[in-house]
Amino acid sequence: MDRTDTYIRFFDISLSALFLLMLVPLFIVVATALKFTGEGEIFFLQDRIGKGGKKFKLIKFATMLKDSPNMALGTLTMKNDPRILPFGKILRKTKINELPQFINVILGDMSIIGPRPQTEQCFLAFPEDTQKRIIEVKPGVSGIASIVFRNEEEMLEGDAEDKKEFYDRVIAPYKGKVEEWYIDNRNLYIYLMLIFLTACVIIFPEIKIYKKIFSGLPQPPPELRRWI
């Protein structure tokens, strides 16, 4: 483990422990609401691809029907997806559903910042060279691709008739380039800046300040320029 990895792991554990402690009251409220709404499930556990290609169980608050991965677009989610439960819409919009992933960080499966952990379906949509690069580091609760693609559900909703084909042909290759940019430039400054930017886009969803801070990001394909 090099110095950057050591520093990042220190912040991962320290900040995740602090966040989880502060979030206990919110977790109790959300867990109670989920228990008595929808299908009564509190957590959603799903296999994701981690560092070295090793699979791990990602922890989220449940926001969709239990059998949703076997329905419609599988692990892809669109805007106004009918599989999303009513309370789940609130959790997804506010990103509260993502907060249990800090447990994954404590367990060592993830970092606070890194490439988003993909399902096998979405991981295999990346070009083979990108797949090899992404598994060089731990996946993240947030990251540059999470910020750039915060409107991914709307991108899929767009003009594309075949959502999966549009994801595989347009979104996945560019998302892979963005993730590779992070891996190539990964350091403590970018790690901390991305934590700050994640908070910014949660509060101000339409803000695109990341384009000024990280001017060297890969240029998006024409199909995505209105979104990015």
QUITAHU-V829732 format. One record per helix or strand of 3 or more residues. SS is the DSSP state (h for helix, s for strand). FROM is the first residue (numbers start at 1). LEN is the number of residues. If there is no record, write none. Layout:
# QUITAHU-V829732
SS_FROM_LEN + SS_FROM_LEN
This chain:
# QUITAHU-V829732
h_3_33 + s_43_7 + h_51_3 + s_55_7 + h_68_3 + h_86_9 + h_96_3 + h_101_7 + s_110_4 + h_120_4 + h_128_7 + s_139_4 + h_144_5 + h_152_6 + h_163_23 + h_188_16 + h_210_4 + h_222_3
